[in-house]
Amino acid sequence: MPLPNYLPMPSFIQKYQWIVDPIAYMENAAQKYPDIFTGEIVSFGNTVVFVNHPKGIQEVLNNDRKKFVAAGELNKILQPLAGENSILMLDGNRHKWRRQLVMPSFHGDRLKAYGQQISNITEKIFAQLPVNQTFLARTVFQEISLQVILQTVFGLYEGERFQILRHLLGLLMDVFNSAMSSSLLLFPVLQQNLGAWSPWGKFIRLRQQIDEFLYAEIAKSRKQSNPDRIDILSLLISAKDETGEQMTDAELRDELITLLLAGHETTATSMAWALYWIHRQPEVLEKLLQELDAVGDSPDVTIIARLPYLTAVCNETLRMCPPVMLTFPRIVQEPVDLLGHRLETGTVVAGCIYLAHHREDLYPEPQKFKPERFLERQFSPFEFMPFGGGVRVCIGQALALFEMKLVLAKVLSSYQLTLGTRRPEKAGRRTISLAPARGVKMLITGIREHRKLVCQS
């Protein structure tokens, strides 16, 4: 039986467009097939049914582990980075148990305890930026998010070990920083180790260096076994599954890498986009400053995290520019009807986050940045889903949003900024995510001493 709304375009052209300009690829397809279409892309077994309508996405995500299964094998393009023991690669009960082990690290008092660290890191890094000189917001926020990860995940604050891992992870982030270099992951045939100067050979050697460091940190943390430590590595080492088993060193390594990659790049990208949109529209900035003024000079971090307009700005940023374009793919387990189309067993389906977030019937004038949307109505998790959904929803979404809000509040209340160029920023591929292609050029033009926040945990 034919797949629904198959794009009438040669496979190699589709794959090229998906790599070089995925937004144009999706938007062009949605003009013809706004609810569901089938395309041939690089990843997930090539042929994928894109579901863009909320009812279709709801049907897929609500039937996880039943009619549809989020098989780890479909995420194999990430295995060279994350490893075979990563939560991304696990299925069924193994996946469920791993989520139960990791989830407590990102919620409740643990989350609040990270607040002061996030605020201090932001203050330290922005204090080092010169006034009236252009900087790239994405680069600065990458440094902030990286240091947040080093502190919250490893408990590393300063010193030689901190600097070594900071340097290595920075290099790793740059390996797949463009559409063309991302092809190393998307095309396994290119993964040839031809020596230290070949792209894949360079990556392999860098990964080996990082692994040596991670295993040393794991061993050190196992020996220390300090119950007062709140870093995620310590929590994971002490965690046990329902049979009383602890995670192995290999499982810990892969989970740490997954947290580093997922929590670093996407959070930094979202903060850079937010700063861009806030300063493209002065009225948004003014409303934010008024809201931040109202909380006083030393608010509790949980108060900042609940601010309605700040939350709306973050949500609208994630709607306009979701860092991840698709939900994790699902495999059809039995013949099923989806939006009036028959899908056979084995069909690969993915919810299209980007297209769902830009539907005119859900978000009038979808290309306009309008935070008020999120104050005027509440969107379902099948209409607004920047962190995916179902059993594969991003495990670190609470920490990512928390960090995004605290960093933006700290920066906006402390500094006067302006965009470094009038040219509109466009999204481009960075590994499997979308990021501002030019990095968002900004300038610090002054200090807001009377508005400076001192966050309290």
C-alpha positions as a Markdown table, in Angstrom:
| # | Residue | x | y | z |
|---|---|---|---|---|
| 1 | Met | 0.0 | 0.0 | 0.0 |
| 2 | Pro | 1.5 | 3.4 | -1.0 |
| 3 | Leu | 2.6 | 5.8 | 1.8 |
| 4 | Pro | 0.6 | 9.0 | 2.2 |
| 5 | Asn | 1.3 | 12.1 | 0.1 |
| 6 | Tyr | 4.7 | 10.9 | -1.2 |
| 7 | Leu | 6.7 | 14.0 | -2.2 |
| 8 | Pro | 7.2 | 14.0 | -6.0 |
| 9 | Met | 10.9 | 14.7 | -5.9 |
| 10 | Pro | 14.0 | 12.5 | -6.6 |
| 11 | Ser | 15.3 | 10.9 | -3.4 |
| 12 | Phe | 18.8 | 12.4 | -3.7 |
| 13 | Ile | 17.4 | 15.9 | -4.1 |
| 14 | Gln | 15.2 | 15.5 | -1.0 |
| 15 | Lys | 18.2 | 14.2 | 1.0 |
| 16 | Tyr | 20.4 | 17.1 | -0.1 |
| 17 | Gln | 17.7 | 19.7 | 0.8 |
| 18 | Trp | 17.2 | 18.0 | 4.2 |
| 19 | Ile | 20.9 | 18.4 | 5.0 |
| 20 | Val | 21.5 | 21.9 | 3.6 |
| 21 | Asp | 18.1 | 23.6 | 4.2 |
| 22 | Pro | 15.7 | 21.5 | 6.3 |
| 23 | Ile | 13.3 | 24.4 | 6.9 |
| 24 | Ala | 12.8 | 25.1 | 3.2 |
| 25 | Tyr | 12.3 | 21.4 | 2.7 |
| 26 | Met | 9.6 | 21.1 | 5.4 |
| 27 | Glu | 7.9 | 24.4 | 4.4 |
| 28 | Asn | 7.7 | 23.5 | 0.7 |
| 29 | Ala | 6.3 | 20.1 | 1.5 |
| 30 | Ala | 3.7 | 21.6 | 3.9 |
| 31 | Gln | 2.4 | 24.0 | 1.3 |
| 32 | Lys | 1.3 | 21.0 | -0.7 |
| 33 | Tyr | 0.5 | 18.6 | 2.2 |
| 34 | Pro | -0.2 | 20.6 | 5.4 |
| 35 | Asp | -1.1 | 17.7 | 7.6 |
| 36 | Ile | 0.9 | 14.7 | 6.6 |
| 37 | Phe | 3.4 | 13.8 | 3.9 |
| 38 | Thr | 6.1 | 11.2 | 3.2 |
| 39 | Gly | 9.6 | 12.2 | 2.5 |
| 40 | Glu | 13.0 | 10.6 | 1.9 |
| 41 | Ile | 15.6 | 12.1 | 4.2 |
| 42 | Val | 19.0 | 11.1 | 5.6 |
| 43 | Ser | 18.3 | 9.3 | 9.0 |
| 44 | Phe | 15.6 | 7.1 | 10.5 |
| 45 | Gly | 15.7 | 4.6 | 7.7 |
| 46 | Asn | 15.4 | 7.3 | 5.0 |
| 47 | Thr | 11.6 | 7.0 | 4.2 |
| 48 | Val | 9.7 | 8.9 | 6.9 |
| 49 | Val | 6.0 | 9.9 | 7.3 |
| 50 | Phe | 6.0 | 13.5 | 8.6 |
| 51 | Val | 2.9 | 14.2 | 10.8 |
| 52 | Asn | 2.1 | 17.9 | 11.1 |
| 53 | His | -1.4 | 18.0 | 12.4 |
| 54 | Pro | -1.9 | 17.9 | 16.2 |
| 55 | Lys | -4.5 | 15.2 | 16.1 |
| 56 | Gly | -2.1 | 13.0 | 14.1 |
| 57 | Ile | 0.7 | 13.8 | 16.5 |
| 58 | Gln | -1.6 | 13.0 | 19.5 |
| 59 | Glu | -2.5 | 9.6 | 18.0 |
| 60 | Val | 1.2 | 8.7 | 17.6 |
| 61 | Leu | 2.4 | 9.9 | 21.0 |
| 62 | Asn | -0.6 | 8.6 | 23.0 |
| 63 | Asn | -0.1 | 5.1 | 21.6 |
| 64 | Asp | 3.6 | 4.8 | 22.5 |
| 65 | Arg | 4.6 | 1.2 | 23.1 |
| 66 | Lys | 1.2 | 0.1 | 21.6 |
| 67 | Lys | 0.4 | 0.9 | 18.0 |
| 68 | Phe | 3.7 | 2.8 | 17.7 |
| 69 | Val | 7.1 | 2.1 | 19.3 |
| 70 | Ala | 9.9 | 4.6 | 19.7 |
| 71 | Ala | 12.7 | 2.1 | 18.9 |
| 72 | Gly | 16.2 | 3.0 | 19.9 |
| 73 | Glu | 17.5 | 1.5 | 16.7 |
| 74 | Leu | 16.1 | 4.5 | 14.8 |
| 75 | Asn | 18.5 | 6.8 | 16.7 |
| 76 | Lys | 21.6 | 5.0 | 15.5 |
| 77 | Ile | 23.0 | 8.2 | 13.8 |
| 78 | Leu | 23.7 | 9.4 | 17.3 |
| 79 | Gln | 25.4 | 6.3 | 18.5 |
| 80 | Pro | 29.0 | 7.4 | 17.6 |
| 81 | Leu | 28.4 | 10.3 | 20.0 |
| 82 | Ala | 26.1 | 9.0 | 22.7 |
| 83 | Gly | 27.1 | 5.3 | 22.8 |
| 84 | Glu | 25.1 | 2.1 | 22.7 |
| 85 | Asn | 24.1 | 2.4 | 26.4 |
| 86 | Ser | 22.6 | 5.8 | 26.1 |
| 87 | Ile | 19.0 | 6.3 | 27.0 |
| 88 | Leu | 18.5 | 7.3 | 23.4 |
| 89 | Met | 19.3 | 3.8 | 22.2 |
| 90 | Leu | 17.3 | 1.9 | 24.8 |
| 91 | Asp | 13.8 | 0.3 | 24.2 |
| 92 | Gly | 10.9 | -0.9 | 26.3 |
| 93 | Asn | 11.5 | -1.6 | 30.0 |
| 94 | Arg | 15.2 | -0.8 | 29.8 |
| 95 | His | 14.3 | 2.7 | 28.6 |
| 96 | Lys | 11.6 | 3.1 | 31.2 |
| 97 | Trp | 13.9 | 2.1 | 34.0 |
| 98 | Arg | 16.7 | 4.3 | 32.9 |
| 99 | Arg | 14.4 | 7.3 | 32.8 |
| 100 | Gln | 13.3 | 6.5 | 36.3 |
| 101 | Leu | 16.9 | 6.5 | 37.5 |
| 102 | Val | 17.8 | 9.7 | 35.8 |
| 103 | Met | 14.6 | 11.8 | 36.2 |
| 104 | Pro | 15.0 | 12.8 | 39.9 |
| 105 | Ser | 18.2 | 14.7 | 39.0 |
| 106 | Phe | 16.2 | 17.3 | 37.1 |
| 107 | His | 13.3 | 18.1 | 39.4 |
| 108 | Gly | 12.2 | 19.5 | 42.8 |
| 109 | Asp | 14.8 | 20.6 | 45.2 |
| 110 | Arg | 17.6 | 19.4 | 43.0 |
| 111 | Leu | 16.5 | 21.9 | 40.3 |
| 112 | Lys | 16.3 | 24.7 | 42.8 |
| 113 | Ala | 19.8 | 23.9 | 44.1 |
| 114 | Tyr | 21.2 | 24.6 | 40.7 |
| 115 | Gly | 19.8 | 28.1 | 40.5 |
| 116 | Gln | 22.6 | 29.9 | 42.3 |
| 117 | Gln | 25.2 | 28.1 | 40.2 |
| 118 | Ile | 23.4 | 29.2 | 37.0 |
| 119 | Ser | 23.2 | 32.8 | 38.2 |
| 120 | Asn | 26.8 | 33.0 | 39.3 |
| 121 | Ile | 28.1 | 31.5 | 36.0 |
| 122 | Thr | 26.1 | 34.0 | 34.0 |
| 123 | Glu | 27.3 | 36.9 | 36.0 |
| 124 | Lys | 31.0 | 35.8 | 35.8 |
| 125 | Ile | 31.0 | 35.2 | 32.0 |
| 126 | Phe | 29.1 | 38.4 | 31.0 |
| 127 | Ala | 31.4 | 40.5 | 33.3 |
| 128 | Gln | 34.3 | 39.5 | 31.1 |
| 129 | Leu | 32.7 | 40.8 | 27.9 |
| 130 | Pro | 34.0 | 44.2 | 26.7 |
| 131 | Val | 31.5 | 47.1 | 26.3 |
| 132 | Asn | 30.7 | 48.3 | 22.8 |
| 133 | Gln | 32.3 | 45.3 | 21.1 |
| 134 | Thr | 30.4 | 42.8 | 19.1 |
| 135 | Phe | 30.1 | 39.3 | 20.5 |
| 136 | Leu | 28.2 | 36.2 | 19.3 |
| 137 | Ala | 25.4 | 35.4 | 21.7 |
| 138 | Arg | 25.3 | 31.7 | 20.8 |
| 139 | Thr | 29.1 | 31.4 | 21.6 |
| 140 | Val | 28.6 | 33.1 | 25.0 |
| 141 | Phe | 25.6 | 31.1 | 25.9 |
| 142 | Gln | 27.4 | 27.9 | 24.9 |
| 143 | Glu | 30.1 | 28.8 | 27.4 |
| 144 | Ile | 27.4 | 29.5 | 30.1 |
| 145 | Ser | 25.5 | 26.2 | 29.4 |
| 146 | Leu | 28.8 | 24.3 | 29.2 |
| 147 | Gln | 29.9 | 25.5 | 32.6 |
| 148 | Val | 26.4 | 24.8 | 34.0 |
| 149 | Ile | 26.7 | 21.3 | 32.8 |
| 150 | Leu | 30.2 | 20.9 | 34.3 |
| 151 | Gln | 28.9 | 22.0 | 37.7 |
| 152 | Thr | 25.5 | 20.4 | 37.8 |
| 153 | Val | 26.6 | 17.1 | 36.1 |
| 154 | Phe | 30.1 | 16.6 | 37.4 |
| 155 | Gly | 30.4 | 18.9 | 40.3 |
| 156 | Leu | 33.4 | 20.6 | 38.6 |
| 157 | Tyr | 33.8 | 24.3 | 39.4 |
| 158 | Glu | 37.4 | 25.3 | 38.7 |
| 159 | Gly | 40.9 | 23.8 | 38.4 |
| 160 | Glu | 42.7 | 21.7 | 35.9 |
| 161 | Arg | 40.1 | 19.0 | 35.5 |
| 162 | Phe | 37.5 | 21.6 | 34.9 |
| 163 | Gln | 39.6 | 23.3 | 32.2 |
| 164 | Ile | 40.5 | 20.0 | 30.5 |
| 165 | Leu | 36.9 | 18.8 | 30.1 |
| 166 | Arg | 35.7 | 22.3 | 29.2 |
| 167 | His | 38.3 | 22.4 | 26.4 |
| 168 | Leu | 37.6 | 18.8 | 25.1 |
| 169 | Leu | 33.8 | 19.3 | 25.1 |
| 170 | Gly | 34.2 | 22.6 | 23.3 |
| 171 | Leu | 36.1 | 20.9 | 20.6 |
| 172 | Leu | 33.5 | 18.1 | 20.4 |
| 173 | Met | 30.7 | 20.7 | 19.9 |
| 174 | Asp | 32.6 | 22.2 | 16.9 |
| 175 | Val | 33.1 | 18.9 | 15.1 |
| 176 | Phe | 29.6 | 18.8 | 13.7 |
| 177 | Asn | 28.9 | 22.6 | 13.6 |
| 178 | Ser | 27.6 | 22.9 | 10.1 |
| 179 | Ala | 25.4 | 21.2 | 7.5 |
| 180 | Met | 28.3 | 19.7 | 5.7 |
| 181 | Ser | 30.2 | 18.4 | 8.8 |
| 182 | Ser | 26.9 | 17.0 | 10.1 |
| 183 | Ser | 27.0 | 14.7 | 7.1 |
| 184 | Leu | 29.6 | 12.7 | 9.0 |
| 185 | Leu | 26.8 | 11.5 | 11.3 |
| 186 | Leu | 24.1 | 11.4 | 8.7 |
| 187 | Phe | 26.1 | 9.3 | 6.2 |
| 188 | Pro | 27.8 | 6.3 | 7.9 |
| 189 | Val | 29.8 | 5.7 | 4.7 |
| 190 | Leu | 31.8 | 8.8 | 5.5 |
| 191 | Gln | 32.8 | 7.5 | 8.9 |
| 192 | Gln | 36.3 | 6.4 | 7.8 |
| 193 | Asn | 39.2 | 6.8 | 10.1 |
| 194 | Leu | 41.9 | 7.8 | 7.7 |
| 195 | Gly | 44.3 | 9.2 | 10.2 |
| 196 | Ala | 44.5 | 12.2 | 12.6 |
| 197 | Trp | 43.9 | 14.8 | 9.9 |
| 198 | Ser | 40.8 | 13.1 | 8.5 |
| 199 | Pro | 37.5 | 14.5 | 9.8 |
| 200 | Trp | 36.3 | 11.1 | 11.3 |
| 201 | Gly | 39.8 | 10.3 | 12.5 |
| 202 | Lys | 39.9 | 13.6 | 14.3 |
| 203 | Phe | 36.6 | 12.9 | 15.9 |
| 204 | Ile | 37.6 | 9.3 | 17.0 |
| 205 | Arg | 40.7 | 10.6 | 18.8 |
| 206 | Leu | 38.8 | 13.4 | 20.5 |
| 207 | Arg | 36.2 | 10.9 | 21.7 |
| 208 | Gln | 38.9 | 8.7 | 23.1 |
| 209 | Gln | 40.4 | 11.6 | 25.1 |
| 210 | Ile | 36.9 | 12.5 | 26.4 |
| 211 | Asp | 36.2 | 8.9 | 27.3 |
| 212 | Glu | 39.5 | 8.6 | 29.3 |
| 213 | Phe | 38.5 | 11.7 | 31.2 |
| 214 | Leu | 35.0 | 10.5 | 31.9 |
| 215 | Tyr | 36.0 | 7.1 | 33.1 |
| 216 | Ala | 38.5 | 8.7 | 35.4 |
| 217 | Glu | 35.8 | 11.0 | 36.8 |
| 218 | Ile | 33.4 | 8.0 | 37.3 |
| 219 | Ala | 36.1 | 6.1 | 39.2 |
| 220 | Lys | 36.9 | 9.1 | 41.4 |
| 221 | Ser | 33.2 | 9.7 | 42.2 |
| 222 | Arg | 32.7 | 6.0 | 43.1 |
| 223 | Lys | 35.6 | 6.2 | 45.6 |
| 224 | Gln | 34.4 | 9.4 | 47.2 |
| 225 | Ser | 30.8 | 8.4 | 47.6 |
| 226 | Asn | 29.8 | 11.7 | 49.4 |
| 227 | Pro | 26.1 | 11.7 | 50.2 |
| 228 | Asp | 26.1 | 15.5 | 50.4 |
| 229 | Arg | 27.1 | 16.0 | 46.8 |
| 230 | Ile | 24.2 | 17.1 | 44.5 |
| 231 | Asp | 25.9 | 16.8 | 41.1 |
| 232 | Ile | 24.1 | 14.4 | 38.7 |
| 233 | Leu | 27.1 | 12.0 | 38.4 |
| 234 | Ser | 27.0 | 11.4 | 42.1 |
| 235 | Leu | 23.2 | 10.9 | 42.0 |
| 236 | Leu | 23.4 | 8.4 | 39.1 |
| 237 | Ile | 26.2 | 6.4 | 40.8 |
| 238 | Ser | 24.1 | 6.0 | 43.9 |
| 239 | Ala | 20.9 | 5.2 | 42.0 |
| 240 | Lys | 19.6 | 1.6 | 41.8 |
| 241 | Asp | 17.0 | 0.1 | 39.5 |
| 242 | Glu | 14.1 | -2.1 | 40.8 |
| 243 | Thr | 16.4 | -5.1 | 41.1 |
| 244 | Gly | 18.9 | -3.2 | 43.2 |
| 245 | Glu | 21.4 | -3.0 | 40.3 |
| 246 | Gln | 23.5 | 0.2 | 39.8 |
| 247 | Met | 24.6 | 1.6 | 36.5 |
| 248 | Thr | 27.9 | 0.2 | 35.0 |
| 249 | Asp | 30.7 | 2.5 | 34.1 |
| 250 | Ala | 29.9 | 2.1 | 30.4 |
| 251 | Glu | 26.2 | 3.1 | 31.1 |
| 252 | Leu | 27.3 | 6.0 | 33.2 |
| 253 | Arg | 29.7 | 7.2 | 30.4 |
| 254 | Asp | 27.0 | 7.1 | 27.7 |
| 255 | Glu | 24.4 | 8.8 | 29.9 |
| 256 | Leu | 26.9 | 11.6 | 30.8 |
| 257 | Ile | 27.7 | 12.2 | 27.2 |
| 258 | Thr | 24.0 | 12.2 | 26.3 |
| 259 | Leu | 23.3 | 14.8 | 29.0 |
| 260 | Leu | 26.3 | 16.9 | 27.9 |
| 261 | Leu | 25.3 | 16.9 | 24.3 |
| 262 | Ala | 21.5 | 17.4 | 24.8 |
| 263 | Gly | 21.8 | 19.9 | 27.6 |
| 264 | His | 24.5 | 22.0 | 26.2 |
| 265 | Glu | 23.9 | 22.8 | 22.5 |
| 266 | Thr | 20.1 | 23.1 | 22.5 |
| 267 | Thr | 19.8 | 25.3 | 25.6 |
| 268 | Ala | 22.5 | 27.7 | 24.3 |
| 269 | Thr | 20.8 | 27.9 | 21.0 |
| 270 | Ser | 17.4 | 28.7 | 22.5 |
| 271 | Met | 18.9 | 31.5 | 24.7 |
| 272 | Ala | 20.6 | 33.1 | 21.7 |
| 273 | Trp | 17.3 | 33.0 | 19.8 |
| 274 | Ala | 15.5 | 34.6 | 22.7 |
| 275 | Leu | 18.0 | 37.4 | 23.0 |
| 276 | Tyr | 17.6 | 38.0 | 19.2 |
| 277 | Trp | 13.8 | 38.3 | 19.3 |
| 278 | Ile | 13.7 | 40.3 | 22.5 |
| 279 | His | 16.0 | 43.0 | 20.9 |
| 280 | Arg | 14.2 | 42.9 | 17.5 |
| 281 | Gln | 11.1 | 44.1 | 19.3 |
| 282 | Pro | 11.7 | 46.8 | 21.9 |
| 283 | Glu | 8.2 | 46.5 | 23.3 |
| 284 | Val | 9.0 | 42.9 | 24.4 |
| 285 | Leu | 12.2 | 44.0 | 26.1 |
| 286 | Glu | 10.3 | 46.8 | 28.0 |
| 287 | Lys | 7.6 | 44.4 | 29.2 |
| 288 | Leu | 10.2 | 42.0 | 30.4 |
| 289 | Leu | 12.1 | 44.7 | 32.3 |
| 290 | Gln | 8.9 | 45.9 | 34.0 |
| 291 | Glu | 8.2 | 42.4 | 35.1 |
| 292 | Leu | 11.7 | 41.8 | 36.4 |
| 293 | Asp | 11.6 | 45.2 | 38.2 |
| 294 | Ala | 8.5 | 44.1 | 40.1 |
| 295 | Val | 10.2 | 41.1 | 41.7 |
| 296 | Gly | 12.8 | 43.2 | 43.6 |
| 297 | Asp | 16.6 | 42.9 | 43.8 |
| 298 | Ser | 16.9 | 39.5 | 45.4 |
| 299 | Pro | 14.1 | 37.2 | 44.3 |
| 300 | Asp | 14.0 | 33.5 | 44.9 |
| 301 | Val | 14.9 | 31.6 | 41.7 |
| 302 | Thr | 11.5 | 29.9 | 41.8 |
| 303 | Ile | 9.8 | 33.3 | 41.6 |
| 304 | Ile | 11.8 | 34.1 | 38.4 |
| 305 | Ala | 10.9 | 30.7 | 36.9 |
| 306 | Arg | 7.2 | 31.4 | 37.4 |
| 307 | Leu | 7.1 | 34.9 | 35.9 |
| 308 | Pro | 4.3 | 34.8 | 33.3 |
| 309 | Tyr | 5.7 | 37.2 | 30.6 |
| 310 | Leu | 9.2 | 35.7 | 30.9 |
| 311 | Thr | 7.7 | 32.3 | 30.5 |
| 312 | Ala | 5.7 | 33.4 | 27.5 |
| 313 | Val | 8.8 | 34.9 | 25.8 |
| 314 | Cys | 10.7 | 31.6 | 26.3 |
| 315 | Asn | 7.8 | 29.6 | 25.0 |
| 316 | Glu | 7.4 | 31.8 | 21.9 |
| 317 | Thr | 11.1 | 31.5 | 21.3 |
| 318 | Leu | 10.8 | 27.7 | 21.4 |
| 319 | Arg | 7.8 | 27.8 | 19.2 |
| 320 | Met | 9.4 | 30.0 | 16.5 |
| 321 | Cys | 12.8 | 28.3 | 16.7 |
| 322 | Pro | 12.5 | 24.8 | 18.1 |
| 323 | Pro | 16.1 | 23.5 | 18.4 |
| 324 | Val | 14.9 | 20.0 | 17.4 |
| 325 | Met | 12.8 | 19.7 | 14.2 |
| 326 | Leu | 11.2 | 16.3 | 14.8 |
| 327 | Thr | 10.0 | 14.1 | 17.6 |
| 328 | Phe | 11.9 | 10.9 | 18.0 |
| 329 | Pro | 10.7 | 8.6 | 15.3 |
| 330 | Arg | 8.2 | 5.8 | 15.9 |
| 331 | Ile | 7.7 | 2.5 | 14.1 |
| 332 | Val | 4.2 | 1.3 | 13.3 |
| 333 | Gln | 3.5 | -2.0 | 15.1 |
| 334 | Glu | 0.3 | -3.0 | 13.4 |
| 335 | Pro | -1.7 | -1.6 | 10.5 |
| 336 | Val | -3.2 | 1.7 | 11.6 |
| 337 | Asp | -5.3 | 4.6 | 10.2 |
| 338 | Leu | -3.7 | 8.0 | 10.7 |
| 339 | Leu | -5.4 | 11.2 | 9.5 |
| 340 | Gly | -7.4 | 9.1 | 7.0 |
| 341 | His | -4.3 | 7.3 | 5.6 |
| 342 | Arg | -3.5 | 3.6 | 6.1 |
| 343 | Leu | 0.0 | 2.9 | 7.5 |
| 344 | Glu | 1.4 | -0.6 | 7.4 |
| 345 | Thr | 3.6 | -2.4 | 10.0 |
| 346 | Gly | 7.2 | -1.2 | 9.9 |
| 347 | Thr | 6.4 | 2.4 | 8.6 |
| 348 | Val | 8.5 | 5.1 | 10.3 |
| 349 | Val | 6.6 | 8.1 | 11.6 |
| 350 | Ala | 7.8 | 11.3 | 13.1 |
| 351 | Gly | 5.9 | 14.3 | 14.5 |
| 352 | Cys | 7.1 | 17.5 | 12.8 |
| 353 | Ile | 7.7 | 19.9 | 15.7 |
| 354 | Tyr | 8.7 | 22.8 | 13.4 |
| 355 | Leu | 5.7 | 22.6 | 11.1 |
| 356 | Ala | 3.2 | 22.1 | 14.0 |
| 357 | His | 4.6 | 25.2 | 15.6 |
| 358 | His | 4.1 | 27.2 | 12.4 |
| 359 | Arg | 0.5 | 26.2 | 11.6 |
| 360 | Glu | -1.6 | 29.2 | 10.7 |
| 361 | Asp | -4.7 | 27.6 | 12.3 |
| 362 | Leu | -2.9 | 27.3 | 15.6 |
| 363 | Tyr | -0.7 | 30.3 | 15.6 |
| 364 | Pro | -2.0 | 33.2 | 13.5 |
| 365 | Glu | 0.8 | 35.1 | 11.8 |
| 366 | Pro | 3.2 | 32.2 | 12.7 |
| 367 | Gln | 6.3 | 34.0 | 11.4 |
| 368 | Lys | 5.7 | 36.9 | 13.9 |
| 369 | Phe | 7.2 | 36.8 | 17.4 |
| 370 | Lys | 4.2 | 37.3 | 19.7 |
| 371 | Pro | 4.7 | 36.1 | 23.3 |
| 372 | Glu | 1.1 | 37.1 | 24.1 |
| 373 | Arg | -0.1 | 33.9 | 22.4 |
| 374 | Phe | 1.0 | 32.0 | 25.5 |
| 375 | Leu | -0.8 | 34.4 | 27.8 |
| 376 | Glu | -4.1 | 34.3 | 25.9 |
| 377 | Arg | -4.5 | 30.6 | 25.6 |
| 378 | Gln | -3.0 | 27.3 | 26.7 |
| 379 | Phe | -1.7 | 25.0 | 24.0 |
| 380 | Ser | -1.9 | 21.2 | 24.2 |
| 381 | Pro | 1.3 | 19.1 | 24.3 |
| 382 | Phe | 0.5 | 18.1 | 20.7 |
| 383 | Glu | 0.3 | 21.7 | 19.5 |
| 384 | Phe | 3.4 | 23.0 | 21.5 |
| 385 | Met | 6.1 | 20.4 | 22.0 |
| 386 | Pro | 9.6 | 21.9 | 21.8 |
| 387 | Phe | 11.0 | 19.0 | 23.9 |
| 388 | Gly | 9.2 | 16.3 | 22.0 |
| 389 | Gly | 6.6 | 14.1 | 23.6 |
| 390 | Gly | 5.4 | 10.7 | 24.7 |
| 391 | Val | 7.8 | 8.3 | 26.3 |
| 392 | Arg | 10.7 | 10.0 | 24.6 |
| 393 | Val | 10.0 | 13.6 | 25.8 |
| 394 | Cys | 13.3 | 15.3 | 26.8 |
| 395 | Ile | 14.3 | 14.2 | 30.3 |
| 396 | Gly | 16.1 | 17.5 | 30.9 |
| 397 | Gln | 13.3 | 19.9 | 29.8 |
| 398 | Ala | 12.7 | 21.3 | 33.3 |
| 399 | Leu | 16.4 | 22.1 | 33.8 |
| 400 | Ala | 16.6 | 23.6 | 30.3 |
| 401 | Leu | 13.6 | 26.0 | 30.8 |
| 402 | Phe | 14.8 | 26.8 | 34.3 |
| 403 | Glu | 18.3 | 27.7 | 33.0 |
| 404 | Met | 16.9 | 29.7 | 30.1 |
| 405 | Lys | 14.7 | 31.8 | 32.3 |
| 406 | Leu | 17.4 | 32.5 | 35.0 |
| 407 | Val | 20.1 | 33.4 | 32.4 |
| 408 | Leu | 17.8 | 35.7 | 30.5 |
| 409 | Ala | 16.6 | 37.4 | 33.6 |
| 410 | Lys | 20.1 | 37.9 | 34.9 |
| 411 | Val | 21.4 | 39.3 | 31.6 |
| 412 | Leu | 18.5 | 41.6 | 30.8 |
| 413 | Ser | 18.3 | 43.1 | 34.3 |
| 414 | Ser | 22.1 | 43.7 | 34.4 |
| 415 | Tyr | 23.0 | 44.9 | 30.9 |
| 416 | Gln | 21.8 | 47.2 | 28.2 |
| 417 | Leu | 22.3 | 45.3 | 24.9 |
| 418 | Thr | 21.6 | 45.9 | 21.2 |
| 419 | Leu | 21.8 | 43.8 | 18.1 |
| 420 | Gly | 25.1 | 44.0 | 16.3 |
| 421 | Thr | 23.6 | 43.9 | 12.8 |
| 422 | Arg | 20.3 | 44.8 | 11.2 |
| 423 | Arg | 20.5 | 41.7 | 9.0 |
| 424 | Pro | 17.8 | 39.2 | 10.0 |
| 425 | Glu | 19.1 | 36.0 | 11.6 |
| 426 | Lys | 18.2 | 32.8 | 9.9 |
| 427 | Ala | 18.2 | 29.2 | 11.2 |
| 428 | Gly | 20.7 | 26.7 | 9.9 |
| 429 | Arg | 21.5 | 23.0 | 10.6 |
| 430 | Arg | 23.9 | 22.2 | 13.4 |
| 431 | Thr | 24.2 | 18.4 | 13.7 |
| 432 | Ile | 20.5 | 17.3 | 14.1 |
| 433 | Ser | 19.3 | 20.6 | 15.4 |
| 434 | Leu | 18.6 | 24.1 | 14.2 |
| 435 | Ala | 20.6 | 27.1 | 15.3 |
| 436 | Pro | 21.1 | 30.8 | 14.3 |
| 437 | Ala | 23.4 | 30.6 | 11.3 |
| 438 | Arg | 25.3 | 33.7 | 12.1 |
| 439 | Gly | 25.3 | 33.2 | 15.9 |
| 440 | Val | 23.3 | 36.4 | 16.8 |
| 441 | Lys | 25.7 | 39.3 | 16.9 |
| 442 | Met | 25.1 | 41.5 | 20.0 |
| 443 | Leu | 26.8 | 44.5 | 21.8 |
| 444 | Ile | 26.8 | 45.5 | 25.5 |
| 445 | Thr | 26.1 | 49.3 | 25.5 |
| 446 | Gly | 25.8 | 49.9 | 29.2 |
| 447 | Ile | 25.2 | 48.5 | 32.7 |
| 448 | Arg | 21.8 | 48.5 | 34.5 |
| 449 | Glu | 23.1 | 48.9 | 38.0 |
| 450 | His | 19.7 | 49.8 | 39.4 |
| 451 | Arg | 18.1 | 46.7 | 37.9 |
| 452 | Lys | 20.7 | 44.1 | 38.7 |
| 453 | Leu | 19.2 | 40.9 | 40.1 |
| 454 | Val | 20.8 | 38.8 | 42.8 |
| 455 | Cys | 19.1 | 35.5 | 42.6 |
| 456 | Gln | 18.5 | 33.5 | 45.8 |
| 457 | Ser | 18.2 | 29.7 | 45.8 |
